[in-house]
Amino acid sequence: MNQDTAQSTNIEDLVLVNDPGVSAINKNGAETALSKNIKDLVVVKDSGVSSRYKNGVKIPITAFIEDYMNERVDVTCDIQNLLQDRTHFFNYRFVGHHLKFLFGSSFRR
C-alpha cells in the first residue's frame, strides 16, 4: 500500500462531517471513527462487562464481537468505521475460550 492511498489515523488529519451516518473523513476521503477513546464509541449495556471497556486499554477483539452480538454493548458510530480503526481499541491475543476450544476439540477426536 503506498502512502497516497493509506488511511490516516491522526486525529489532526480528520475533518468533522455534519452527517449522523459518518463520524469523520480523513484527508484521503475515507470515513473513519473520530474518537480514540473506546468509551466514546462503545456504550456498555451490561454491567458485567463494563470493566473490559476502559479508555487506553485494548481489549481482545473476540470479547468485543461476542459482547456486540449478545447485545451487551452498543456502538455509537458506524461499526465498519470502528472496525477500520480496530488497532486503536482491540488486540488479537489468545483468551481463555480459545484455549478451551483448541484443547477441548483436539481431545474429543
N, C-alpha and C positions, 0 to 999 in steps of 0.2 A: 504494500500500500504506500503510495507516495504521500508527501506532506500536503500537497494541494487538496487531496481528497480525504485526508484523515480528519476525523471528527474532533473538534476542540472540546476539552473538558475544563478549561479555565473559566471561572465564573465571570471574569472580566470580559471574556470574548462572547458573552451571551447577550442577546437582545430580548427585552421583555415584549411579549405579544399580548394584546388585549383580546384574546380568544380563549374561552374556557377549555377548549379541547387541546390547546397547545401550551406547554409550560414555558418554553423558550426556544429560540432559534439561534444556533451558533453562526459564526461568520461564514461558514460554508453552506448555510441554508438548511442544515439538518436540525430536526427537532431534538431537544434534549431536556432532561429534568433540570430545573433551575437550582434547587436547594441541594447542598451537600450534607445536610442533616437528615438522617433517616426519619426522625420524629416529625419532620415537616412533610414527609411524603407518605408515611405509613401510619394509619390510625389503628391502635390496638383495641380490639373489641373484647378480648378475653384476658382477664387479669392474670391468668395462669401463665401466659406467655409474655407478659409485659416486661419481665426482667431481661429478655433477649434483645429488645429494641432500645438501644442507648446510642445517643449521638457519638460518633467517633469510634464505635465498636463494630467491627464487621461480624456478621452472623453467617452461619452456614446457609448457602442458598437453598439447600434441601429443606431446612427448617422453615424458611420463608415461604417456599412453594406449598408445603403442607399446611402452614397456617393460613395462607391465602385461599387455598382450595377448600379448607374446612371452615372458612369464614371467621377465623379468629382474628384476622387483621383485614383492613381495607386500605386501598391505595388512593391518595388524593390527586395524583396525576395520572396520565396515560400509562398503563402498565408496560407498554412497549418502550416508552421513554425511560422508565425506571430500569428495565432490563438492559437497555443500551448502556446505561451508566452503572451497571451492576458491580463493577470492580471497586467502586467507591463505597459500597454498602455490604457486599457479600463476599464470602470466601468459599473455597472448594475443599475444605478439609473433611477428612473422614469423621463421621459421627457414629454414635452407638448403634443405630439401626443398620448402618452399612455393614458393620462387623457381624451383627446378628444375622443379617441376610446372607453374607458370604459364608460364614461358618455353619449356619443352620441348613442352608441349601446343599452344601457340599457333603455334609454328614448324612443327609437323607438318602443319598444315592447308594 
